[in-house]
């Protein structure tokens, strides 16, 4: 039993390291009022240049943030849509949406600066 507990703790720790510190579930997102949702999304945008998915890449952090800010209402709408489709339990669903916007911004598909 002790070995199982050790494996479980290790697994949970690895999952926690793989997720961004600001990862949020739909359950939390839908319980927030509009102002709290905007603050949360703004914080995610502020922290975007520091995301693990960008390690080792040359990214202009200020331009990335500007691009994401231009897409902020679309990101928020996509978060709401994903959560309304019953994906409330997945910790990754909102993170995946945000990563798609980051990818769009850094590939030049949105904002056109890269």
Z-matrix of the N, CA and C atoms (Angstrom, degrees):
N
C 1 1.451
C 2 1.531 1 110.73
N 3 1.323 2 116.08 1 -39.23
C 4 1.455 3 119.94 2 -179.78
C 5 1.529 4 111.15 3 -63.47
N 6 1.325 5 116.01 4 -39.24
C 7 1.461 6 120.31 5 179.04
C 8 1.527 7 110.10 6 -64.22
N 9 1.335 8 116.88 7 -42.74
C 10 1.457 9 121.11 8 177.63
C 11 1.523 10 111.12 9 -59.74
N 12 1.313 11 116.59 10 -43.71
C 13 1.467 12 121.13 11 178.89
C 14 1.527 13 110.24 12 -61.48
N 15 1.321 14 117.48 13 -40.58
C 16 1.462 15 121.23 14 178.11
C 17 1.514 16 112.04 15 -64.24
N 18 1.327 17 116.69 16 -41.16
C 19 1.466 18 121.18 17 177.70
C 20 1.519 19 109.89 18 -65.18
N 21 1.325 20 116.75 19 -42.39
C 22 1.458 21 120.82 20 179.67
C 23 1.526 22 111.14 21 -62.31
N 24 1.309 23 117.76 22 -45.01
C 25 1.466 24 121.77 23 178.81
C 26 1.525 25 110.20 24 -61.88
N 27 1.321 26 116.98 25 -42.46
C 28 1.464 27 121.03 26 179.40
C 29 1.521 28 110.34 27 -63.74
N 30 1.327 29 117.15 28 -44.23
C 31 1.458 30 121.34 29 179.98
C 32 1.524 31 110.63 30 -62.62
N 33 1.314 32 117.09 31 -47.06
C 34 1.465 33 120.89 32 179.22
C 35 1.520 34 110.19 33 -61.07
N 36 1.313 35 117.78 34 -40.00
C 37 1.462 36 121.47 35 179.25
C 38 1.521 37 111.35 36 -63.55
N 39 1.325 38 117.26 37 -42.81
C 40 1.466 39 120.62 38 178.94
C 41 1.515 40 111.45 39 -65.03
N 42 1.324 41 117.80 40 -40.50
C 43 1.458 42 120.81 41 176.82
C 44 1.523 43 109.95 42 -62.85
N 45 1.307 44 117.30 43 -43.01
C 46 1.468 45 121.02 44 179.62
C 47 1.520 46 111.13 45 -61.97
N 48 1.320 47 118.08 46 -37.67
C 49 1.461 48 120.66 47 178.86
C 50 1.516 49 112.08 48 -69.50
N 51 1.317 50 117.84 49 -28.97
C 52 1.459 51 121.62 50 -178.15
C 53 1.520 52 112.03 51 -76.81
N 54 1.321 53 117.31 52 -21.69
C 55 1.459 54 120.83 53 -177.36
C 56 1.519 55 110.42 54 -96.35
N 57 1.326 56 117.04 55 145.26
C 58 1.452 57 119.03 56 176.59
C 59 1.528 58 111.01 57 -66.17
N 60 1.310 59 115.27 58 154.25
C 61 1.472 60 120.33 59 -178.11
C 62 1.520 61 111.87 60 -60.58
N 63 1.318 62 116.64 61 -27.78
C 64 1.456 63 120.25 62 -176.36
C 65 1.520 64 112.88 63 -97.25
N 66 1.336 65 118.01 64 13.79
C 67 1.458 66 121.08 65 179.76
C 68 1.527 67 108.98 66 -57.31
N 69 1.313 68 114.74 67 138.59
C 70 1.455 69 120.17 68 -176.07
C 71 1.520 70 109.26 69 -138.03
N 72 1.306 71 115.88 70 142.82
C 73 1.460 72 121.94 71 176.84
C 74 1.520 73 109.35 72 -89.04
N 75 1.321 74 114.50 73 158.30
C 76 1.464 75 119.56 74 176.24
C 77 1.522 76 111.37 75 -57.76
N 78 1.319 77 116.63 76 -35.55
C 79 1.463 78 119.93 77 -179.47
C 80 1.525 79 110.47 78 -55.79
N 81 1.352 80 116.48 79 -46.77
C 82 1.465 81 120.17 80 179.61
C 83 1.535 82 110.47 81 -69.49
N 84 1.336 83 116.02 82 -41.67
C 85 1.462 84 120.46 83 -178.02
C 86 1.530 85 111.17 84 -59.55
N 87 1.327 86 117.43 85 -46.09
C 88 1.459 87 120.43 86 -176.44
C 89 1.527 88 112.61 87 -73.36
N 90 1.309 89 117.58 88 -19.22
C 91 1.469 90 120.37 89 178.19
C 92 1.530 91 112.46 90 -84.16
N 93 1.322 92 116.44 91 -14.94
C 94 1.468 93 120.10 92 179.55
C 95 1.524 94 110.50 93 -77.88
N 96 1.339 95 115.92 94 149.40
C 97 1.456 96 118.18 95 170.65
C 98 1.527 97 108.32 96 -77.55
N 99 1.317 98 116.79 97 171.48
C 100 1.466 99 121.23 98 -174.87
C 101 1.530 100 112.21 99 -58.86
N 102 1.320 101 116.99 100 -38.97
C 103 1.471 102 120.32 101 -179.43
C 104 1.532 103 110.73 102 -65.28
N 105 1.311 104 117.30 103 -41.71
C 106 1.468 105 120.85 104 179.13
C 107 1.529 106 110.60 105 -67.10
N 108 1.319 107 117.50 106 -37.22
C 109 1.468 108 120.80 107 176.62
C 110 1.529 109 110.30 108 -62.58
N 111 1.326 110 116.74 109 -44.13
C 112 1.474 111 120.13 110 178.71
C 113 1.529 112 111.15 111 -63.31
N 114 1.337 113 117.20 112 -41.40
C 115 1.469 114 120.51 113 177.95
C 116 1.529 115 110.96 114 -63.04
N 117 1.319 116 116.60 115 -42.82
C 118 1.464 117 121.10 116 179.99
C 119 1.520 118 110.56 117 -63.29
N 120 1.318 119 117.04 118 -46.66
C 121 1.459 120 120.66 119 179.35
C 122 1.523 121 110.78 120 -65.44
N 123 1.316 122 117.49 121 -38.71
C 124 1.461 123 121.12 122 177.51
C 125 1.531 124 110.59 123 -61.80
N 126 1.328 125 116.48 124 -41.24
C 127 1.471 126 120.59 125 177.49
C 128 1.528 127 110.46 126 -64.18
N 129 1.328 128 116.99 127 -40.85
C 130 1.468 129 120.45 128 178.07
C 131 1.530 130 110.18 129 -60.81
N 132 1.331 131 116.31 130 -41.16
C 133 1.467 132 120.59 131 179.33
C 134 1.525 133 110.09 132 -67.26
N 135 1.333 134 116.98 133 -42.88
C 136 1.472 135 120.36 134 177.81
C 137 1.525 136 111.50 135 -57.55
N 138 1.321 137 116.83 136 -38.02
C 139 1.460 138 122.09 137 -176.79
C 140 1.531 139 113.83 138 -88.91
N 141 1.314 140 117.87 139 -6.52
C 142 1.473 141 121.74 140 -175.09
C 143 1.528 142 114.16 141 -52.77
N 144 1.345 143 120.05 142 -43.77
C 145 1.469 144 118.37 143 -178.85
C 146 1.531 145 113.76 144 -62.47
N 147 1.319 146 117.86 145 -16.25
C 148 1.470 147 121.96 146 -178.14
C 149 1.525 148 113.20 147 -97.51
N 150 1.315 149 117.98 148 6.57
C 151 1.465 150 120.55 149 -176.55
C 152 1.522 151 111.73 150 -69.42
N 153 1.315 152 115.15 151 146.44
C 154 1.465 153 121.23 152 179.73
C 155 1.518 154 112.41 153 -58.60
N 156 1.320 155 117.37 154 -32.43
C 157 1.465 156 120.41 155 -177.78
C 158 1.528 157 111.87 156 -64.51
N 159 1.329 158 117.68 157 -15.84
C 160 1.468 159 121.26 158 -178.49
C 161 1.524 160 112.61 159 -103.07
N 162 1.333 161 117.73 160 -2.22
C 163 1.470 162 119.71 161 -178.78
C 164 1.519 163 109.88 162 -58.08
N 165 1.308 164 115.42 163 136.57
C 166 1.458 165 121.02 164 177.91
C 167 1.507 166 114.36 165 82.86
N 168 1.321 167 117.65 166 1.12
C 169 1.462 168 121.21 167 179.61
C 170 1.519 169 109.66 168 -111.24
N 171 1.319 170 115.82 169 146.18
C 172 1.457 171 121.48 170 175.84
C 173 1.528 172 108.17 171 -83.94
N 174 1.317 173 116.43 172 105.48
C 175 1.459 174 121.50 173 -178.14
C 176 1.517 175 108.43 174 -129.54
N 177 1.314 176 116.36 175 131.57
C 178 1.451 177 121.51 176 174.19
C 179 1.527 178 107.02 177 -79.51
N 180 1.337 179 116.15 178 104.79
C 181 1.457 180 121.23 179 -174.89
C 182 1.512 181 114.13 180 -59.24
N 183 1.324 182 116.81 181 -40.51
C 184 1.472 183 119.76 182 -179.43
C 185 1.528 184 110.96 183 -65.41
N 186 1.321 185 115.77 184 -40.97
C 187 1.469 186 118.73 185 178.91
C 188 1.524 187 111.61 186 -68.89
N 189 1.309 188 116.43 187 -37.25
C 190 1.463 189 119.90 188 176.27
C 191 1.522 190 109.87 189 -60.54
N 192 1.322 191 116.49 190 -46.29
C 193 1.458 192 119.92 191 179.20
C 194 1.526 193 111.53 192 -62.83
N 195 1.332 194 117.32 193 -40.50
C 196 1.471 195 120.17 194 178.41
C 197 1.529 196 110.28 195 -61.92
N 198 1.314 197 116.40 196 -43.53
C 199 1.459 198 120.80 197 179.13
C 200 1.525 199 110.88 198 -61.85
N 201 1.321 200 116.37 199 -46.21
C 202 1.465 201 120.19 200 179.43
C 203 1.523 202 111.19 201 -64.37
N 204 1.322 203 117.64 202 -37.30
C 205 1.476 204 120.27 203 178.63
C 206 1.530 205 110.71 204 -64.56
N 207 1.338 206 116.73 205 -36.35
C 208 1.468 207 119.32 206 176.71
C 209 1.528 208 111.11 207 -65.67
N 210 1.310 209 116.83 208 -25.83
C 211 1.464 210 122.16 209 -178.80
C 212 1.530 211 112.72 210 -98.68
N 213 1.310 212 117.03 211 4.60
C 214 1.469 213 121.35 212 -172.04
C 215 1.530 214 113.50 213 -54.08
N 216 1.323 215 117.89 214 -45.27
C 217 1.471 216 119.56 215 -178.85
C 218 1.527 217 110.93 216 -66.63
N 219 1.340 218 117.04 217 -33.21
C 220 1.463 219 120.76 218 177.69
C 221 1.529 220 110.47 219 -70.31
N 222 1.320 221 116.53 220 -40.81
C 223 1.469 222 120.25 221 178.24
C 224 1.521 223 109.72 222 -61.53
N 225 1.313 224 115.55 223 -46.33
C 226 1.465 225 120.38 224 -179.99
C 227 1.530 226 110.61 225 -60.57
N 228 1.322 227 116.85 226 -43.41
C 229 1.468 228 120.68 227 178.64
C 230 1.528 229 110.99 228 -62.98
N 231 1.325 230 116.89 229 -40.96
C 232 1.468 231 120.24 230 178.38
C 233 1.525 232 111.26 231 -66.02
N 234 1.331 233 117.54 232 -37.81
C 235 1.463 234 120.97 233 175.76
C 236 1.534 235 109.77 234 -60.04
N 237 1.334 236 115.86 235 -47.46
C 238 1.468 237 120.15 236 -179.30
C 239 1.524 238 111.11 237 -61.92
N 240 1.329 239 116.22 238 -43.08
C 241 1.467 240 119.66 239 -179.08
C 242 1.527 241 111.20 240 -63.84
N 243 1.330 242 116.78 241 -45.65
C 244 1.466 243 120.20 242 179.96
C 245 1.528 244 110.75 243 -60.40
N 246 1.312 245 116.39 244 -42.75
C 247 1.464 246 120.05 245 -178.62
C 248 1.527 247 111.62 246 -69.89
N 249 1.324 248 117.20 247 -30.99
C 250 1.462 249 119.77 248 179.83
C 251 1.522 250 112.02 249 -76.04
N 252 1.345 251 117.55 250 -16.98
C 253 1.468 252 121.64 251 179.27
C 254 1.519 253 112.33 252 -83.61
N 255 1.304 254 116.95 253 7.35
C 256 1.458 255 119.57 254 176.38
C 257 1.515 256 114.32 255 88.69
N 258 1.308 257 117.92 256 16.16
C 259 1.459 258 120.68 257 179.38
C 260 1.524 259 109.78 258 -93.00
N 261 1.294 260 116.76 259 42.61
C 262 1.460 261 122.52 260 -172.10
C 263 1.521 262 114.35 261 -70.33
N 264 1.307 263 118.42 262 -26.79
C 265 1.461 264 120.17 263 -172.83
C 266 1.520 265 114.00 264 -88.36
N 267 1.311 266 117.02 265 -23.36
C 268 1.457 267 119.95 266 -174.10
C 269 1.521 268 111.64 267 -73.48
N 270 1.320 269 114.94 268 124.89
C 271 1.458 270 120.30 269 176.39
C 272 1.520 271 110.29 270 -73.82
N 273 1.305 272 116.78 271 -22.91
C 274 1.449 273 120.88 272 -174.13
C 275 1.523 274 114.37 273 -87.87
N 276 1.308 275 119.65 274 -19.95
C 277 1.466 276 120.19 275 -170.47
C 278 1.532 277 111.97 276 -59.16
N 279 1.304 278 118.85 277 -47.64
C 280 1.468 279 120.28 278 -179.19
C 281 1.519 280 110.78 279 -71.81
N 282 1.320 281 117.12 280 -36.79
C 283 1.452 282 121.09 281 176.48
C 284 1.531 283 110.37 282 -61.65
N 285 1.332 284 117.29 283 -42.36
C 286 1.464 285 120.77 284 179.38
C 287 1.520 286 111.74 285 -62.96
N 288 1.320 287 116.69 286 -40.71
C 289 1.469 288 120.62 287 177.69
C 290 1.526 289 109.26 288 -61.68
N 291 1.332 290 116.59 289 -46.86
C 292 1.455 291 120.73 290 -178.61
C 293 1.527 292 110.80 291 -62.85
N 294 1.321 293 116.83 292 -40.50
C 295 1.464 294 120.88 293 177.73
C 296 1.525 295 111.49 294 -61.91
N 297 1.323 296 117.48 295 -35.47
C 298 1.466 297 120.61 296 177.84
C 299 1.527 298 110.63 297 -64.31
N 300 1.318 299 116.90 298 -39.34
C 301 1.468 300 119.90 299 177.23
C 302 1.526 301 110.58 300 -67.40
N 303 1.318 302 117.17 301 -40.33
C 304 1.464 303 120.18 302 177.08
C 305 1.527 304 109.48 303 -60.56
N 306 1.309 305 116.50 304 -45.23
C 307 1.460 306 121.28 305 179.59
C 308 1.526 307 110.86 306 -61.11
N 309 1.318 308 116.80 307 -42.16
C 310 1.467 309 120.37 308 178.12
C 311 1.522 310 111.02 309 -62.14
N 312 1.308 311 116.80 310 -42.48
C 313 1.464 312 120.91 311 -178.84
C 314 1.532 313 111.16 312 -67.26
N 315 1.318 314 116.85 313 -41.58
C 316 1.462 315 119.25 314 -175.36
C 317 1.533 316 112.51 315 -81.01
N 318 1.327 317 116.83 316 -16.31
C 319 1.469 318 119.15 317 178.46
C 320 1.519 319 111.79 318 -91.79
N 321 1.334 320 117.00 319 -9.26
C 322 1.454 321 120.47 320 179.66
C 323 1.519 322 113.68 321 91.63
N 324 1.328 323 117.22 322 0.53
C 325 1.472 324 119.13 323 179.71
C 326 1.522 325 111.77 324 -71.35
N 327 1.332 326 116.29 325 -26.21
C 328 1.460 327 121.42 326 177.62
C 329 1.523 328 105.82 327 -126.23
N 330 1.285 329 116.82 328 130.05
C 331 1.467 330 119.54 329 176.80
C 332 1.519 331 113.70 330 90.11
N 333 1.296 332 117.93 331 -30.84
C 334 1.449 333 123.25 332 173.51
C 335 1.511 334 117.45 333 60.61
N 336 1.310 335 119.23 334 33.01
C 337 1.471 336 119.12 335 -177.43
C 338 1.514 337 112.68 336 -110.05
N 339 1.316 338 119.61 337 -4.76
C 340 1.473 339 119.86 338 179.55
C 341 1.498 340 110.14 339 -105.26
